[in-house]
Amino acid sequence: MDPGARREDVTATAVRRRLLRAVIDVAPVFGFTVSFAVTHRLAVALALAIAAGAAVCVHRLVRGEPIRRPLAALGLVCVGGVLAARTGQAANFFLPSLVVHCVVSVVTPVLLVLGWPPMGLLVGAVTGERTRWRRCQVRRRAFTKGNLVILAGHLLMLAIQLPLFFSGRTVALGSVDVLGPIALALAALWGWRIYRRAVGTHRCTAHDRPSAEISPCVERAA
C-alpha cells in the first residue's frame, strides 16, 4: 500500500474514533443539563457535572486511552462551574465553551488565508508528517476546503448558542451544547471526506525536497 494512502487511512480511523469518543465526552454537560432541568439547583448540577467529567477521565485512563481531551473538558467544566457559582447564573456554566467557539471562529479564517489550515496541522500531527503537506499545493487547497466545513460547524454553534446564552435559557443552551462535540466530530468526518475527494488520485513525488515551498506532484491511479 502507498505510504501516503496508509497515513490517510490512519487519519480516517482517528476521525471515526473521535466521533465515538465525543459521545462519551458530553457526559459532564449532559449531567449538568439534566440535573438542573430536574432540580433547578445549581450546586447539584455542578457536582454531577464535575463527577461525570472525572469519571470520563478515569474511564479513559483504565482503557489506556489518551486523557488530554477529557482533562481539558474537565478543566472547562471547572472554570464554567466557578463562573456559574460566583455569579449565581447557571448559563455562565457554558461560557468557556462559547469562548472556545469564538476563538476558533476568529483564528481559523486567519490561518486559512495564511495557508496554514488547522485541519492540515492536526493531520500532520496524527500521521507524523508534520507540515510537509504544505509543499504540495493540491493538498494544501484540499485541507482548506475540508477545514471550511469544521469552521462552519463552530459558526453554527455560535449562531444557535449565543441567543440562548444572552436570554438565560440554561436548559436549552445545555441541550445544544450536548450535541456540540458530536456535531463537530461529524463536521470533521465530513471535512475529511471533502479533503479526500479534492485530492482524488493526486500523489506527491517521493523525492520532494524539504527546502522547496511547493514540490512537484504527479498523478497516478489510486
Backbone as a chain_set.jsonl record, in Angstrom:
{"seq": "MDPGARREDVTATAVRRRLLRAVIDVAPVFGFTVSFAVTHRLAVALALAIAAGAAVCVHRLVRGEPIRRPLAALGLVCVGGVLAARTGQAANFFLPSLVVHCVVSVVTPVLLVLGWPPMGLLVGAVTGERTRWRRCQVRRRAFTKGNLVILAGHLLMLAIQLPLFFSGRTVALGSVDVLGPIALALAALWGWRIYRRAVGTHRCTAHDRPSAEISPCVERAA", "coords": {"N": [[0.848, -1.199, 0.0], [0.44, 2.25, -0.73], [2.468, 4.599, 1.02], [1.439, 7.173, 1.615], [-1.335, 6.79, 1.268], [-1.731, 4.922, 3.273], [-1.195, 6.438, 5.571], [-3.309, 8.225, 5.374], [-5.501, 6.53, 5.712], [-5.091, 5.845, 8.362], [-5.56, 8.317, 9.53], [-8.279, 8.718, 8.888], [-9.405, 6.677, 10.412], [-8.764, 7.672, 12.935], [-10.385, 9.943, 12.993], [-12.935, 8.79, 13.013], [-12.812, 7.486, 15.468], [-12.671, 9.686, 17.092], [-15.231, 10.655, 16.814], [-16.707, 8.665, 18.13], [-15.657, 8.929, 20.704], [-16.498, 11.456, 21.29], [-19.134, 11.17, 21.98], [-18.95, 10.121, 24.538], [-17.6, 12.161, 25.805], [-19.458, 14.161, 26.23], [-20.694, 13.696, 28.573], [-20.334, 15.215, 31.083], [-21.602, 17.741, 30.492], [-24.11, 16.834, 29.768], [-24.934, 15.667, 32.175], [-25.003, 17.945, 33.826], [-27.0, 19.494, 32.533], [-29.34, 17.875, 32.587], [-29.681, 17.394, 35.372], [-29.996, 20.008, 36.314], [-32.292, 20.759, 34.978], [-34.138, 19.108, 36.199], [-33.887, 19.496, 39.019], [-33.355, 22.221, 39.396], [-31.352, 23.264, 40.911], [-28.349, 24.745, 41.304], [-25.969, 23.955, 42.597], [-26.194, 21.168, 42.852], [-26.26, 20.429, 40.156], [-23.728, 21.269, 39.288], [-22.054, 19.674, 40.865], [-22.681, 17.121, 39.902], [-21.87, 17.398, 37.254], [-19.067, 17.78, 37.482], [-18.377, 15.365, 38.694], [-19.094, 13.579, 36.66], [-17.304, 14.38, 34.665], [-14.85, 13.69, 35.877], [-15.232, 10.927, 36.003], [-15.194, 10.228, 33.303], [-12.514, 10.76, 32.696], [-11.25, 8.83, 34.321], [-12.283, 6.524, 33.155], [-11.111, 6.636, 30.588], [-8.453, 6.462, 31.352], [-8.275, 3.917, 32.524], [-8.763, 2.338, 30.306], [-6.503, 2.777, 28.918], [-6.352, 4.884, 27.152], [-5.707, 8.111, 25.585], [-5.863, 10.913, 27.767], [-5.858, 13.607, 27.559], [-7.756, 15.191, 26.181], [-10.269, 14.667, 27.628], [-9.39, 15.695, 30.09], [-8.978, 18.364, 29.457], [-11.617, 19.009, 28.865], [-12.724, 18.61, 31.394], [-11.417, 20.645, 32.718], [-12.61, 22.891, 31.505], [-15.186, 22.501, 32.44], [-14.8, 22.887, 35.179], [-13.954, 25.592, 35.226], [-16.214, 26.817, 34.112], [-18.0, 26.072, 36.094], [-17.068, 27.524, 38.308], [-17.534, 30.149, 37.416], [-20.322, 30.098, 37.138], [-21.096, 29.54, 39.781], [-20.121, 31.763, 41.211], [-21.461, 33.918, 40.08], [-24.057, 33.131, 40.242], [-25.586, 32.555, 38.082], [-26.752, 30.117, 36.069], [-26.398, 29.801, 33.352], [-23.876, 30.754, 32.805], [-22.212, 28.645, 33.087], [-21.73, 27.576, 30.62], [-20.158, 29.395, 29.381], [-17.261, 29.166, 28.994], [-17.071, 27.252, 26.85], [-18.349, 28.656, 24.845], [-16.536, 30.718, 24.489], [-14.397, 29.274, 23.446], [-15.479, 28.448, 20.971], [-15.731, 30.981, 19.812], [-13.031, 31.838, 19.657], [-11.946, 29.894, 17.921], [-13.492, 30.439, 15.664], [-12.547, 32.924, 14.951], [-9.744, 32.699, 14.698], [-9.328, 30.59, 12.874], [-10.125, 31.455, 10.147], [-8.047, 33.297, 9.68], [-5.75, 31.674, 9.72], [-6.358, 30.062, 7.532], [-6.224, 31.88, 5.422], [-3.525, 32.473, 5.535], [-2.476, 30.121, 4.683], [-2.227, 27.963, 6.402], [-4.07, 25.733, 7.244], [-5.886, 24.565, 10.05], [-6.787, 21.92, 10.07], [-4.98, 20.557, 8.446], [-2.697, 20.807, 10.033], [-3.45, 19.267, 12.234], [-3.799, 16.726, 11.052], [-1.19, 16.314, 10.163], [0.095, 16.095, 12.622], [-1.057, 13.746, 13.622], [-0.357, 11.771, 11.716], [2.38, 11.984, 11.706], [3.584, 13.377, 9.739], [3.916, 16.012, 10.014], [4.447, 19.257, 8.909], [4.887, 18.826, 6.228], [3.038, 18.494, 4.236], [2.402, 20.979, 3.279], [4.063, 21.541, 1.186], [2.871, 20.649, -1.042], [0.71, 21.952, -3.254], [-1.817, 21.116, -4.066], [-2.763, 19.447, -1.992], [-2.701, 21.251, 0.083], [-4.681, 23.088, -0.646], [-6.824, 21.316, -0.606], [-6.983, 20.642, 2.113], [-7.754, 23.123, 3.065], [-10.332, 23.41, 1.949], [-11.651, 21.259, 3.239], [-11.414, 22.145, 5.862], [-13.11, 24.296, 5.962], [-15.632, 23.261, 6.4], [-15.515, 22.414, 9.056], [-15.097, 24.876, 10.277], [-17.551, 26.054, 9.648], [-19.173, 24.514, 11.294], [-18.48, 25.412, 13.891], [-19.269, 28.103, 13.672], [-21.992, 27.758, 13.3], [-22.718, 26.653, 15.76], [-22.215, 28.864, 17.419], [-24.093, 30.685, 16.387], [-26.463, 29.535, 17.2], [-26.189, 29.17, 19.979], [-25.442, 31.625, 21.205], [-27.737, 33.47, 21.249], [-29.354, 31.987, 23.029], [-27.756, 31.987, 25.306], [-27.589, 34.73, 26.043], [-30.222, 35.176, 26.615], [-30.549, 33.67, 28.832], [-31.451, 31.031, 28.881], [-30.947, 28.263, 30.181], [-31.337, 25.408, 30.149], [-32.065, 24.886, 27.48], [-29.776, 25.842, 26.261], [-27.892, 24.069, 27.289], [-28.831, 21.699, 26.154], [-28.27, 22.098, 23.457], [-25.509, 22.348, 23.643], [-24.759, 19.82, 24.417], [-24.995, 18.4, 22.066], [-22.999, 19.582, 20.647], [-20.102, 18.63, 20.621], [-20.513, 16.202, 19.263], [-21.653, 17.058, 16.851], [-19.518, 18.597, 15.858], [-17.582, 16.628, 15.585], [-18.767, 15.103, 13.57], [-18.692, 17.048, 11.59], [-15.934, 17.194, 11.248], [-15.454, 14.652, 10.21], [-16.897, 14.829, 7.825], [-15.506, 16.942, 6.652], [-13.085, 15.649, 6.273], [-13.777, 13.798, 4.325], [-14.329, 15.544, 2.223], [-11.785, 16.569, 1.836], [-10.425, 14.223, 0.954], [-11.81, 13.754, -1.423], [-11.182, 16.066, -2.835], [-8.446, 15.775, -3.152], [-8.307, 13.379, -4.591], [-6.907, 11.246, -6.988], [-4.443, 12.27, -6.758], [-1.02, 12.305, -6.033], [1.921, 13.037, -4.231], [5.342, 13.376, -5.305], [7.897, 11.083, -4.34], [10.388, 12.111, -3.862], [10.339, 14.684, -2.846], [11.711, 17.787, -1.97], [12.673, 19.068, 1.171], [13.364, 21.757, 1.294], [11.923, 23.109, -0.593], [9.179, 25.246, -1.255], [6.756, 24.561, -2.512], [6.442, 21.443, -3.758], [6.97, 19.526, -6.773], [4.317, 17.547, -8.078], [2.818, 14.449, -9.004], [0.311, 12.677, -10.811], [-1.365, 9.639, -10.391], [-2.913, 6.441, -10.804], [-5.13, 5.445, -8.216]], "CA": [[0.0, 0.0, 0.0], [1.177, 3.512, -0.793], [2.608, 5.17, 2.371], [0.507, 8.286, 1.798], [-2.678, 6.245, 1.458], [-1.766, 4.281, 4.591], [-1.318, 7.503, 6.562], [-4.646, 8.8, 5.281], [-6.407, 5.575, 6.337], [-4.913, 6.001, 9.811], [-6.228, 9.554, 9.913], [-9.723, 8.48, 8.816], [-9.757, 5.895, 11.597], [-8.689, 8.573, 14.082], [-11.567, 10.804, 12.965], [-14.087, 7.991, 13.463], [-12.663, 7.28, 16.915], [-13.016, 10.95, 17.732], [-16.689, 10.725, 16.844], [-17.187, 7.788, 19.196], [-15.262, 9.495, 21.993], [-17.281, 12.672, 21.53], [-20.369, 10.764, 22.656], [-18.624, 9.968, 25.961], [-17.114, 13.439, 26.33], [-20.562, 15.068, 26.556], [-21.293, 13.263, 29.845], [-20.447, 16.294, 32.08], [-22.626, 18.716, 30.091], [-25.395, 16.136, 29.832], [-25.305, 15.551, 33.579], [-25.369, 19.272, 34.322], [-28.253, 19.945, 31.939], [-30.457, 17.062, 33.076], [-29.887, 17.612, 36.803], [-30.518, 21.357, 36.529], [-33.673, 20.772, 34.492], [-34.99, 18.378, 37.145], [-33.839, 20.026, 40.385], [-33.177, 23.684, 39.38], [-30.366, 23.583, 41.939], [-27.059, 24.898, 40.625], [-24.929, 23.19, 43.294], [-26.359, 19.756, 42.488], [-25.887, 20.278, 38.753], [-22.279, 21.407, 39.187], [-21.435, 18.49, 41.469], [-22.85, 15.996, 38.986], [-21.041, 17.638, 36.063], [-17.66, 17.524, 37.821], [-18.248, 13.922, 38.915], [-19.132, 12.915, 35.357], [-16.041, 14.667, 33.994], [-13.81, 12.868, 36.498], [-15.493, 9.545, 35.626], [-14.718, 10.061, 31.925], [-11.048, 10.688, 32.771], [-10.889, 7.523, 34.879], [-12.635, 5.53, 32.135], [-10.072, 6.665, 29.569], [-7.199, 6.016, 31.949], [-8.364, 2.465, 32.691], [-8.69, 1.735, 28.97], [-5.215, 3.086, 28.331], [-6.547, 5.872, 26.093], [-5.232, 9.46, 25.949], [-6.821, 11.625, 28.626], [-5.685, 15.058, 27.438], [-9.021, 15.816, 25.793], [-11.203, 14.717, 28.759], [-8.863, 16.592, 31.112], [-9.291, 19.723, 29.002], [-13.06, 19.183, 29.052], [-12.956, 18.758, 32.833], [-10.971, 21.99, 33.061], [-13.662, 23.823, 31.096], [-16.3, 22.309, 33.371], [-14.45, 23.54, 36.451], [-13.97, 27.042, 35.024], [-17.617, 27.186, 33.985], [-18.638, 25.913, 37.395], [-16.679, 28.666, 39.143], [-18.25, 31.323, 36.913], [-21.744, 29.958, 37.466], [-21.274, 29.614, 41.231], [-19.865, 33.124, 41.703], [-22.481, 34.851, 39.574], [-25.399, 32.625, 40.506], [-26.256, 32.377, 36.799], [-26.404, 28.789, 35.561], [-25.994, 29.89, 31.944], [-22.441, 31.035, 32.723], [-21.502, 27.362, 33.036], [-21.39, 27.302, 29.224], [-19.36, 30.499, 28.844], [-15.965, 28.742, 28.445], [-17.216, 26.616, 25.544], [-18.655, 29.721, 23.894], [-15.277, 31.412, 24.209], [-13.628, 28.396, 22.553], [-16.067, 28.579, 19.629], [-15.386, 32.313, 19.3], [-11.61, 31.869, 19.307], [-11.77, 29.079, 16.713], [-14.142, 31.128, 14.547], [-11.738, 34.088, 14.579], [-8.379, 32.304, 14.344], [-9.305, 29.7, 11.715], [-10.038, 32.165, 8.86], [-6.719, 33.893, 9.526], [-4.83, 30.595, 9.357], [-6.682, 29.622, 6.171], [-5.689, 32.881, 4.498], [-2.062, 32.369, 5.565], [-2.075, 28.835, 4.131], [-1.972, 27.012, 7.485], [-5.35, 25.204, 7.74], [-5.713, 23.752, 11.255], [-7.021, 20.51, 9.762], [-3.712, 20.02, 7.984], [-1.79, 20.708, 11.181], [-3.881, 18.128, 13.04], [-3.475, 15.506, 10.311], [0.257, 16.162, 10.201], [0.475, 15.625, 13.952], [-1.526, 12.366, 13.776], [0.379, 10.874, 10.83], [3.818, 12.169, 11.833], [4.062, 14.108, 8.576], [4.125, 17.387, 10.472], [3.954, 20.275, 7.973], [5.398, 18.566, 4.877], [1.933, 18.574, 3.278], [2.335, 22.33, 2.726], [4.855, 21.628, -0.029], [2.008, 20.245, -2.15], [-0.35, 22.944, -3.376], [-3.101, 20.427, -4.178], [-3.174, 19.003, -0.658], [-2.941, 22.432, 0.911], [-6.007, 23.575, -1.009], [-7.808, 20.329, -0.161], [-7.154, 20.828, 3.554], [-8.515, 24.363, 3.257], [-11.728, 23.117, 1.651], [-12.187, 20.444, 4.321], [-11.456, 22.925, 7.1], [-14.256, 25.204, 5.905], [-16.779, 22.569, 6.992], [-15.333, 22.472, 10.506], [-15.347, 26.27, 10.648], [-18.995, 26.258, 9.581], [-19.749, 23.9, 12.482], [-18.299, 26.327, 15.023], [-20.109, 29.28, 13.452], [-23.38, 27.354, 13.53], [-22.902, 26.538, 17.207], [-22.308, 30.22, 17.963], [-25.348, 31.299, 15.958], [-27.559, 28.948, 17.975], [-25.991, 29.251, 21.422], [-25.35, 32.993, 21.726], [-29.054, 33.992, 21.67], [-29.809, 31.257, 24.216], [-26.948, 32.426, 26.444], [-27.967, 36.077, 26.456], [-31.582, 35.125, 27.152], [-30.525, 32.908, 30.077], [-32.177, 29.763, 28.746], [-29.889, 27.319, 30.526], [-31.621, 24.038, 29.723], [-31.973, 24.852, 26.025], [-28.359, 26.021, 25.946], [-27.225, 22.809, 27.583], [-29.252, 20.695, 25.173], [-27.493, 22.338, 22.236], [-24.102, 22.117, 23.932], [-24.552, 18.37, 24.438], [-24.832, 17.953, 20.683], [-21.873, 20.281, 20.04], [-18.962, 17.783, 20.269], [-20.909, 15.217, 18.259], [-21.799, 17.772, 15.576], [-18.195, 18.99, 15.375], [-16.913, 15.412, 15.127], [-19.35, 14.799, 12.26], [-18.148, 18.038, 10.662], [-14.558, 16.791, 10.961], [-15.524, 13.497, 9.318], [-17.342, 15.347, 6.534], [-14.379, 17.691, 6.111], [-12.087, 14.694, 5.807], [-14.26, 13.251, 3.05], [-14.136, 16.592, 1.222], [-10.342, 16.581, 1.56], [-10.081, 13.06, 0.132], [-12.39, 13.94, -2.748], [-10.433, 17.127, -3.508], [-7.134, 15.235, -3.534], [-8.546, 12.387, -5.634], [-5.796, 10.338, -7.276], [-3.21, 13.056, -6.725], [0.006, 11.85, -5.094], [3.173, 13.784, -4.325], [6.514, 12.571, -5.616], [8.595, 10.597, -3.146], [11.668, 12.814, -3.68], [10.117, 16.095, -2.549], [12.796, 18.379, -1.193], [12.153, 19.876, 2.271], [13.634, 23.174, 1.148], [11.004, 23.702, -1.555], [7.899, 25.686, -0.673], [5.758, 23.695, -3.102], [7.178, 20.482, -4.542], [6.213, 18.999, -7.907], [3.499, 16.379, -7.788], [2.387, 13.69, -10.159], [-0.944, 11.977, -10.625], [-1.352, 8.267, -10.811], [-4.138, 5.759, -10.381], [-5.102, 5.077, -6.803]], "C": [[0.879, 1.244, 0.0], [1.266, 4.132, 0.6], [1.652, 6.318, 2.625], [-0.904, 7.805, 2.037], [-2.807, 5.591, 2.821], [-1.931, 5.323, 5.694], [-2.717, 8.093, 6.557], [-5.689, 7.855, 5.891], [-6.315, 5.66, 7.856], [-5.64, 7.241, 10.298], [-7.737, 9.388, 9.892], [-10.196, 7.677, 10.019], [-9.739, 6.76, 12.842], [-9.905, 9.485, 14.14], [-12.795, 10.045, 13.452], [-14.012, 7.722, 14.961], [-13.018, 8.549, 17.677], [-14.524, 11.104, 17.834], [-17.257, 9.869, 17.968], [-16.851, 8.359, 20.576], [-16.061, 10.74, 22.329], [-18.572, 12.352, 22.252], [-20.135, 10.638, 24.161], [-18.252, 11.305, 26.579], [-18.24, 14.389, 26.735], [-21.198, 14.718, 27.895], [-21.377, 14.392, 30.876], [-21.543, 17.303, 31.749], [-24.009, 18.092, 30.165], [-25.869, 16.033, 31.278], [-25.736, 16.883, 34.163], [-26.746, 19.677, 33.824], [-29.448, 19.187, 32.505], [-30.739, 17.353, 34.536], [-30.441, 19.007, 37.078], [-31.966, 21.457, 36.054], [-34.62, 20.116, 35.486], [-35.056, 19.075, 38.498], [-33.828, 21.555, 40.457], [-32.242, 24.149, 40.5], [-28.98, 23.576, 41.301], [-25.98, 24.042, 41.269], [-24.995, 21.711, 42.919], [-25.895, 19.524, 41.056], [-24.374, 20.352, 38.579], [-21.567, 20.181, 39.743], [-21.527, 17.291, 40.529], [-21.986, 16.162, 37.74], [-19.573, 17.323, 36.338], [-17.426, 16.035, 38.042], [-18.24, 13.165, 37.59], [-17.843, 13.151, 34.59], [-14.898, 13.836, 34.547], [-13.974, 11.402, 36.104], [-15.017, 9.268, 34.194], [-13.196, 9.939, 31.903], [-10.596, 9.327, 33.286], [-11.158, 6.422, 33.86], [-11.557, 5.479, 31.051], [-8.751, 6.117, 30.106], [-7.17, 4.5, 32.098], [-8.207, 1.753, 31.348], [-7.372, 2.014, 28.261], [-5.294, 4.073, 27.182], [-6.017, 7.226, 26.539], [-6.293, 10.2, 26.754], [-6.66, 13.138, 28.532], [-6.987, 15.758, 27.108], [-10.026, 15.82, 26.943], [-10.714, 15.607, 29.9], [-9.145, 18.048, 30.744], [-10.78, 20.012, 29.174], [-13.402, 19.373, 30.523], [-12.507, 20.139, 33.299], [-12.004, 23.039, 32.687], [-14.869, 23.726, 32.018], [-16.024, 23.021, 34.691], [-14.488, 25.062, 36.329], [-15.408, 27.531, 34.901], [-18.354, 27.085, 35.296], [-18.322, 27.069, 38.331], [-17.438, 29.915, 38.724], [-19.726, 31.275, 37.298], [-21.985, 30.117, 38.957], [-21.095, 31.035, 41.756], [-20.941, 34.109, 41.273], [-23.894, 34.422, 39.917], [-26.217, 32.423, 39.249], [-25.814, 31.049, 36.185], [-25.922, 28.835, 34.119], [-24.501, 30.148, 31.795], [-21.597, 29.762, 32.749], [-21.01, 27.07, 31.619], [-20.529, 28.396, 28.602], [-18.005, 30.052, 28.309], [-16.067, 28.1, 27.066], [-17.573, 27.64, 24.476], [-17.393, 30.495, 23.514], [-14.416, 30.588, 23.252], [-14.156, 28.497, 21.127], [-15.708, 29.928, 19.005], [-13.936, 32.38, 18.843], [-11.362, 31.086, 18.021], [-12.332, 29.8, 15.495], [-13.349, 32.34, 14.066], [-10.363, 33.666, 14.048], [-8.352, 31.484, 13.054], [-9.268, 30.444, 10.379], [-8.671, 32.8, 8.616], [-5.707, 32.838, 9.087], [-5.09, 30.093, 7.939], [-6.115, 30.587, 5.138], [-4.17, 32.777, 4.415], [-1.56, 31.036, 5.005], [-1.707, 27.797, 5.175], [-3.301, 26.474, 8.033], [-5.147, 24.315, 8.967], [-5.926, 22.264, 11.018], [-5.743, 19.846, 9.278], [-2.711, 19.849, 9.115], [-2.142, 19.509, 12.05], [-3.533, 16.815, 12.357], [-1.973, 15.253, 10.326], [0.75, 15.648, 11.538], [0.102, 14.159, 14.15], [-0.666, 11.4, 12.968], [1.888, 10.963, 10.993], [4.43, 12.902, 10.664], [4.418, 15.549, 8.909], [3.602, 18.37, 9.419], [4.441, 20.041, 6.545], [4.3, 18.63, 3.834], [1.845, 19.955, 2.634], [3.139, 22.474, 1.437], [4.056, 21.214, -1.262], [0.811, 21.197, -2.209], [-1.726, 22.296, -3.434], [-3.612, 20.023, -2.803], [-3.479, 20.198, 0.245], [-4.32, 23.024, 0.624], [-7.097, 22.621, -0.538], [-8.055, 20.437, 1.341], [-7.968, 22.09, 3.847], [-9.998, 24.126, 3.013], [-12.367, 22.291, 2.771], [-12.343, 21.223, 5.607], [-12.63, 23.898, 7.134], [-15.499, 24.573, 6.518], [-16.702, 22.632, 8.514], [-15.589, 23.888, 11.013], [-16.844, 26.567, 10.638], [-19.696, 25.646, 10.791], [-19.639, 24.793, 13.704], [-19.18, 27.57, 14.885], [-21.578, 28.956, 13.693], [-23.67, 27.225, 15.017], [-23.036, 27.912, 17.847], [-23.646, 30.862, 17.618], [-26.532, 30.781, 16.763], [-27.422, 29.264, 19.464], [-25.981, 30.68, 21.966], [-26.714, 33.584, 22.096], [-29.588, 33.298, 22.921], [-29.051, 31.707, 25.458], [-27.399, 33.785, 26.951], [-29.401, 36.133, 26.995], [-31.674, 34.29, 28.425], [-31.271, 31.59, 30.033], [-31.194, 28.607, 28.929], [-30.136, 25.924, 29.978], [-31.52, 23.911, 28.205], [-30.524, 24.984, 25.579], [-27.584, 24.735, 26.181], [-27.578, 21.716, 26.593], [-28.483, 20.849, 23.867], [-26.025, 22.005, 22.469], [-23.782, 20.629, 23.998], [-24.292, 17.846, 23.033], [-23.601, 18.568, 20.011], [-20.707, 19.387, 19.667], [-19.291, 16.748, 19.205], [-21.02, 15.871, 16.886], [-20.444, 18.161, 14.999], [-17.395, 17.772, 14.905], [-17.45, 14.976, 13.764], [-18.838, 15.77, 11.204], [-16.71, 17.685, 10.276], [-14.529, 15.612, 9.997], [-15.938, 13.923, 7.909], [-16.216, 16.132, 5.862], [-13.293, 16.777, 5.58], [-12.498, 14.082, 4.477], [-14.084, 14.272, 1.923], [-12.659, 16.686, 0.84], [-9.955, 15.434, 0.638], [-10.604, 13.213, -1.285], [-11.622, 15.009, -3.525], [-9.062, 16.643, -3.959], [-7.279, 14.227, -4.666], [-7.389, 11.42, -5.783], [-4.45, 11.033, -7.215], [-2.267, 12.516, -5.658], [1.274, 12.664, -5.305], [4.323, 12.846, -4.666], [7.259, 12.218, -4.342], [9.868, 11.377, -2.869], [11.462, 14.31, -3.476], [11.252, 16.62, -1.671], [12.219, 19.25, -0.082], [12.364, 21.36, 2.069], [12.665, 23.862, 0.214], [9.721, 24.096, -0.871], [6.771, 24.817, -1.179], [6.499, 22.737, -4.025], [6.336, 19.996, -5.708], [5.482, 17.735, -7.515], [3.128, 15.696, -9.092], [1.072, 13.04, -9.825], [-0.789, 10.571, -11.142], [-2.602, 7.601, -10.274], [-4.021, 5.339, -8.944], [-4.91, 3.571, -6.677]], "O": [[1.926, 1.283, 0.647], [0.258, 4.193, 1.304], [1.106, 6.438, 3.722], [-1.606, 8.333, 2.899], [-3.854, 5.683, 3.462], [-2.703, 5.129, 6.632], [-3.256, 8.425, 7.612], [-6.649, 8.311, 6.512], [-7.323, 5.561, 8.555], [-6.267, 7.223, 11.357], [-8.416, 9.873, 10.797], [-11.255, 7.954, 10.582], [-10.595, 6.61, 13.714], [-10.406, 9.774, 15.227], [-13.602, 10.582, 14.211], [-15.035, 7.73, 15.647], [-13.591, 8.497, 18.766], [-15.036, 11.623, 18.826], [-18.173, 10.289, 18.674], [-17.659, 8.282, 21.502], [-16.28, 11.051, 23.5], [-19.061, 13.157, 23.045], [-20.997, 10.997, 24.963], [-18.553, 11.557, 27.746], [-18.009, 15.324, 27.501], [-22.149, 15.379, 28.313], [-22.424, 14.527, 31.51], [-22.326, 17.679, 32.621], [-24.969, 18.743, 30.577], [-27.038, 16.274, 31.58], [-26.714, 16.954, 34.906], [-27.573, 20.151, 34.603], [-30.458, 19.795, 32.862], [-31.894, 17.54, 34.918], [-31.266, 19.177, 37.976], [-32.774, 22.16, 36.662], [-35.776, 20.522, 35.604], [-36.136, 19.234, 39.067], [-34.245, 22.127, 41.464], [-32.333, 25.283, 40.97], [-28.502, 22.547, 40.823], [-25.155, 23.46, 40.565], [-23.964, 21.077, 42.695], [-25.217, 18.537, 40.773], [-23.8, 19.582, 37.809], [-20.593, 19.705, 39.16], [-20.567, 16.536, 40.38], [-21.435, 15.188, 37.227], [-18.91, 16.677, 35.526], [-16.399, 15.499, 37.629], [-17.47, 12.221, 37.415], [-17.334, 12.24, 33.937], [-14.068, 13.332, 33.79], [-12.983, 10.703, 35.894], [-14.494, 8.189, 33.912], [-12.649, 9.11, 31.175], [-9.661, 8.737, 32.744], [-10.36, 5.496, 33.715], [-11.139, 4.395, 30.643], [-8.029, 5.404, 29.41], [-6.148, 3.87, 31.828], [-7.59, 0.691, 31.27], [-7.147, 1.549, 27.144], [-4.409, 4.104, 26.327], [-5.886, 7.473, 27.738], [-7.483, 10.118, 26.45], [-7.248, 13.876, 29.323], [-7.298, 16.801, 27.684], [-10.6, 16.871, 27.229], [-11.524, 16.209, 30.604], [-9.501, 18.859, 31.598], [-11.166, 21.11, 29.574], [-14.257, 20.188, 30.87], [-13.136, 20.738, 34.172], [-12.254, 23.97, 33.453], [-15.498, 24.734, 32.341], [-16.904, 23.675, 35.25], [-14.993, 25.746, 37.219], [-15.782, 28.534, 35.508], [-19.228, 27.9, 35.592], [-19.194, 27.542, 39.06], [-17.932, 30.659, 39.572], [-20.304, 32.274, 37.725], [-22.957, 30.751, 39.366], [-21.83, 31.467, 42.644], [-21.289, 35.025, 42.019], [-24.821, 35.231, 39.892], [-27.415, 32.149, 39.327], [-24.649, 30.878, 35.827], [-25.122, 27.996, 33.706], [-23.914, 29.8, 30.77], [-20.4, 29.803, 32.462], [-19.995, 26.398, 31.436], [-20.205, 28.327, 27.417], [-17.612, 30.519, 27.241], [-15.237, 28.371, 26.199], [-17.15, 27.512, 23.327], [-17.212, 30.877, 22.358], [-13.781, 31.138, 22.353], [-13.377, 28.619, 20.182], [-15.416, 30.007, 17.812], [-13.64, 32.913, 17.773], [-10.651, 31.557, 17.132], [-11.729, 29.781, 14.422], [-13.463, 32.74, 12.907], [-9.881, 34.218, 13.059], [-7.454, 31.658, 12.23], [-8.444, 30.099, 9.533], [-8.193, 32.839, 7.483], [-4.901, 33.081, 8.188], [-4.153, 29.738, 7.223], [-5.59, 30.168, 4.107], [-3.591, 32.971, 3.345], [-0.353, 30.84, 4.867], [-0.967, 26.857, 4.885], [-3.628, 26.741, 9.189], [-4.322, 23.402, 8.932], [-5.313, 21.434, 11.69], [-5.449, 18.71, 9.649], [-1.966, 18.869, 9.154], [-1.256, 18.812, 12.545], [-3.029, 15.892, 12.998], [-1.531, 14.114, 10.481], [1.699, 14.865, 11.6], [0.852, 13.407, 14.773], [-0.287, 10.338, 13.463], [2.612, 10.112, 10.476], [5.65, 13.044, 10.586], [5.139, 16.212, 8.164], [2.422, 18.317, 9.071], [4.413, 20.963, 5.73], [4.594, 18.803, 2.651], [1.272, 20.091, 1.553], [2.927, 23.419, 0.676], [4.507, 21.404, -2.392], [-0.006, 21.224, -1.288], [-2.696, 22.849, -2.916], [-4.783, 20.241, -2.491], [-4.398, 20.156, 1.063], [-5.038, 23.414, 1.545], [-8.168, 23.057, -0.117], [-9.194, 20.336, 1.796], [-8.777, 22.11, 4.775], [-10.834, 24.592, 3.787], [-13.484, 22.579, 3.202], [-13.287, 20.999, 6.364], [-13.093, 24.28, 8.209], [-16.331, 25.275, 7.093], [-17.707, 22.875, 9.182], [-16.22, 24.077, 12.052], [-17.347, 27.257, 11.525], [-20.695, 26.184, 11.268], [-20.594, 24.921, 14.471], [-19.767, 28.032, 15.863], [-22.322, 29.779, 14.226], [-24.732, 27.633, 15.487], [-23.877, 28.107, 18.724], [-24.263, 31.509, 18.465], [-27.499, 31.51, 16.984], [-28.405, 29.585, 20.131], [-26.462, 30.92, 23.074], [-26.839, 34.158, 23.178], [-30.201, 33.938, 23.775], [-29.629, 31.8, 26.541], [-27.573, 33.974, 28.154], [-29.745, 37.043, 27.749], [-32.74, 34.201, 29.036], [-31.684, 31.086, 31.078], [-30.68, 28.051, 27.958], [-29.233, 25.32, 29.399], [-30.956, 22.941, 27.698], [-30.094, 24.322, 24.635], [-26.73, 24.356, 25.38], [-26.731, 20.899, 26.232], [-28.092, 19.861, 23.245], [-25.368, 21.444, 21.592], [-22.667, 20.217, 23.676], [-23.467, 16.954, 22.837], [-23.201, 18.132, 18.931], [-20.327, 19.365, 18.496], [-18.461, 16.445, 18.348], [-20.55, 15.327, 15.887], [-20.235, 18.069, 13.79], [-16.625, 17.862, 13.948], [-16.687, 14.533, 12.905], [-18.58, 15.38, 10.066], [-16.313, 17.853, 9.123], [-13.702, 15.561, 9.087], [-15.393, 13.433, 6.921], [-15.996, 16.007, 4.658], [-12.653, 17.075, 4.571], [-11.659, 13.871, 3.601], [-13.731, 13.908, 0.801], [-12.323, 16.86, -0.331], [-9.243, 15.638, -0.345], [-9.925, 12.845, -2.243], [-11.43, 14.879, -4.734], [-8.57, 17.044, -5.014], [-6.472, 14.216, -5.596], [-6.94, 10.835, -4.797], [-3.429, 10.45, -7.58], [-2.671, 12.296, -4.515], [1.652, 12.946, -6.442], [4.276, 11.657, -4.35], [7.245, 12.981, -3.376], [10.389, 11.321, -1.755], [12.301, 15.116, -3.879], [11.687, 15.947, -0.737], [11.361, 20.091, -0.35], [11.611, 22.161, 2.623], [12.582, 25.09, 0.219], [9.222, 23.374, -0.007], [5.923, 24.377, -0.403], [7.127, 23.181, -4.987], [5.108, 20.047, -5.642], [5.976, 16.945, -6.71], [3.131, 16.318, -10.155], [0.752, 12.868, -8.648], [-0.174, 10.33, -12.18], [-3.271, 8.137, -9.39], [-2.954, 4.926, -8.491], [-4.858, 3.046, -5.564]]}, "num_chains": 1, "name": "protein.A"}
